[in-house]
Amino acid sequence: MPTYQFEAMDAAGQEIRDEIDAASEEEAQTTIRQMGYFVTKISVKKQAASAKGGKKGKKRGFAIGGAKTKHICAFTRQLSILQDAGLPILRSLKILEGNQKPGKLKFGLMDVCDEIEGGSTLSEAMSKSPKIFSRLYVNMIKAGEAGGALETILQRLAEFLERSESLKRKVKGALIYPIVVAVVAILILAGIMIFIVPTFEEMFEEFELKLPAPTLLLIAMSNYLASYWWLLIVMPIIFLLFIKLIRKFRHGRVGFDMFILKVPVFGGLIEKNILARTTRTLGTLVSSGVPILEAMNITRETAGNAVFEKLFTKVNEAVREGEVISKPLREESQLGFHPMAVFFFALFGAFPGLLLLSVAVTSRGTKLDDGVMVQQLTFIAAYAIGLGAVGAGLFYAMKIKTRIVNDLVVNMVDVGEETGELDTMLYKVADQYDEEVRTMTDGLTALIEPLMIVFLGVTVGFIVISLFMPLISLITSLSN
């Protein structure tokens, strides 16, 4: 005989939770009513794994990583349509699970169906698959269940995920073109430096020409790349591992994320993208009935930046003490000073000089070391390192007092709290920043192409002039 767990209300309005053995659900409800209780929820108690081995023994494949966001978007939209049509939640999930291709999402839906058959609610079942259904997703489902408006919440959740995915695709799509162009340009220049310049160097040695400074510099850079070409592969990997290690520590993560927000050109795009995502997340949670403190915690987790996480923590603490959101949002959003941020800005500014210094150091003791060129190159590299580091540090000092949340957001939130339309105002802020991100992305995409052309023109021009200066000298001497 199965065991049913139930929730009910007694005559005094008190909530009762208990279990009862009955042959069927109808018999269990009849027995509970005879006890003087009004049933609000009843389900079969989840059995032990050994008792339902057939369910848990359902064949599953193997999948690496998590479910793709676009698949979760499609699943959420389809689930909202099925719920709006009035289908039971378990049947809806089984229909969608059957339509999924083998992968994380399909296997996760199998687990969700098993949990629901065992007596769990939808939010409880989804919370046991955190790699597929995020905390934001689960809390919105929970709010929909509590308010009896699951289909409405699913529609809002689908719209939220679709807007977020659309913005993410827009930014990624805009970055693909310049990255591909930059990689191709670097490979072409590396090929010229490694294979073509050495041929000219041999010719210059045969004629024993006195080479000008630009040609010596070009040959030194060519020899450096020919000897240390593997650095083109190793250095990016080392840099990424270094950043990942630094971000393991709290201060390192805050400093690097602060640097990212204020790095020229791309920093503004990243900042606006985070603001668009966090305000839309908070607005969606508030409109779905999630408590404000829980909504702030979830929004903080979705920020993806330590500076914004720190800001939302401060706002959460202030709200817990009875403050409105707009006040701490204005007072705590100043960027401030961080020593690790200074380090990253100084490293960023000194990077070109460090590359030049490495060329000078590797040229010592070679046939290019004539006692003057290497010394001059070392001096120029040291000057570039100092000037770049100081310049980047001064740039950061100018940004210390800037705020990551401007008056537009603060005022809109303030009005939303005054009128009780906080979710509406947050949606408007998110829409505004979505549009700004799209505009900036289109502008950067249009700007990067001419910048790359100018860069390639200057670089190729330097190579051609450096190689032809000795050739002109040779032709002149031969003609005389």
Secondary structure, DSSP 8 states (H G I E B T S, - for coil): --EEEEEEE-TTS-EEEEEEE-SSHHHHHHHHHHTT-EEEEEEE----GGGGHHHHT-------S---HHHHHHHHHHHHHHHHTT--HHHHHHHHHHHS-SSHHHHHHHHHHHHHHTT--HHHHHHT-TTTS-HHHHHHHHHHHHHT-HHHHHHHHHHHHHHHHHHHHHHHHHHHHHHHHHHHHHHHHHHIIIIIHHHHHHHHHHTT----HHHHHHHHHHHHHHHSTTHHHHHHHHHHHHHHHHTTSHHHHHHHHHHHHHSTTHHHHHHHHHHHHHHHHHHHHHHTT--HHHHHHHHHHHH-SHHHHHHHHHHHHHHHTT--SHHHHHHS-B----HHHHHHHHHHHHHHHHHHHHHHHHHTTSTT--SSHHHHHHHHHHHHHHHHHHHHHHHHHHHTT-BSS-HHHHHHHHHHHHHT-HHHHHHHHHHHHHHHHHHHHHHHHHHHHHHHHHHHHHHHHHHHHHHHHHHHHHHHHHH-
